[in-house]
Amino acid sequence: MNELLQVLISALIALYCTCWIHPYVLKVAKSKNIVDNPDARKLQRVPVPIMGGLTVVFGVLSGIMGYRLFGGDFDLFPVFACIFIILIVGLMDDIISLSPKVRFVVEILLVLYLICTTGYQLNDFHGLWGLHAIPAPVSVPLTVFACVGIINSINLIDGVDGYSSGYSIVSSALFGLVFYHLGNLQMVVLAAVVAASLLPFFLHNVFGKESKMFIGDAGTLSLGIIFSVFVITLLSTPSASLPVDGSLGLVPFTLAVLCVPVFDTLRVMSSRLLKGKSPFNPDKTHLHHLY
């Protein structure tokens, strides 16, 4: 089967499965009162169900399974495992509010697991600032720092209807285009099913009334893991695979795609530290609070 057709079918399966499961998850969230209640820091005025992340991850995993069924090769079990674990942690956080320290420890362990099982690291700056290959004693902690930062930055932009999901759709599409250019079909499929799974959720979240459901920590943390995989996979690409004219700068590209959540998170956390507060102390200083 044509590769692009396989990608399209996988995306359609993800889209269908997300649409199919959404009302069932919404019904469970309402019946069990798993909702995000309004407070002084949040923008909504009424309780909103908060299990949207489950619908998105279900769509992503269904799309990838469909890709495998149609003969595609997707052997990134470590990515599956990390998404599943962070989904469970996120659901627990949505329901019983875990400590930030617990989440950080889990995130660090998952990133280390990805490094050990896939071998991907931020070990090459591809000539940016005159830097090329980076030794393991530097690249491993750098990878952990960068990926944990990405995970939490995606989590922290979830504050306005459609913001995190819409941003993630566009980012997934951009990563998918670059991976297609580099010939990494597995990552193209992952990017396509993520965008397809987010689309119906985005429409419900922005335009729905009774069908609105927040993506929650389960969704944003899962997306953070996926974007971390995109970044470390992309920056682990050998320089020989890049265009011969050097027109594609991988590090500037990843910074450009993720600049809004990453730099907003750095700005907010730096501001909290300068005020003598914990960087994890919630407030209303993010960009979406200024909207």
Protein Blocks (a to p, Z undefined) as FASTA:
>chain_A
ZZklmmmmmmmmmmmmmmmmmmmmmmmmmmnopacdddfkbmbfbdcdfklmmmmmmmmm
mmmmmmmmnopacfblklmmmmmmmmmmmmmmmmnopafklmmmmmmmmmmmmmmmnopa
cfbgghpghiacddfklmmmmmmmmmmmmmmmmmmmmmbghklmmmmmmmmmmmmmmmmm
nopaklmmmmmmmmmmmmmmmmmmmmpmklgccebjmlmmmmmmmmmmmmmmmmmpcfkl
pcfklpacfklmmmmmmmmmmmmmmmmmmmmmmnopafklccdfbfklmZZ
